[in-house]
Amino acid sequence: MIDTNYDFIRTDFLLARNGTSSDYSYVLRKMLLRGIEEASFRSRISAGDKSDNYKHIMCFIEDALNEFDWSMDTYGKIYEDHKTTIVEALQHCRCLSAIDQAEASADYNNLTVYIADDRREDDCKMTLAA
């Protein structure tokens, strides 16, 4: 059996809940990685030019993440000549996240309506059978 110390998970959970994480390198890596994953997903569910555009966005964000360690000084500040790239990558991530959130909300709404309509049909069937 693997003996795992989960203190780091508890620490991350507590920081996430109260919003006090001051480790911006962690937050930046997390957001860039989420953007990469979303762009990859979108490129796979899309076709043609749209798929290619999402792949380009994914590559751009991946490049920003790959260069991340060299874009910060010893104090955790992003070098001036890397800020534009990092900000642009974050803007892509934000847009991808907004698309995902809007779609998820619409999907939840559509599923709720679908299930509610299905329930009404069942009620009608039971009324007619009686």
Secondary structure, 3 states (H helix, E strand, C coil): CCCCCCHHHHHHHHHHHHCCCCCHHHHHHHHHHHHHHHHHHHHHHCCHHHHHHHHHHHHHHHHHHHCHHHCECCCCCECHHHHHHHHHHHHHHHHHHHHHHHHHHHHHHHHHHHHHHHHHHHHHHHHHHC
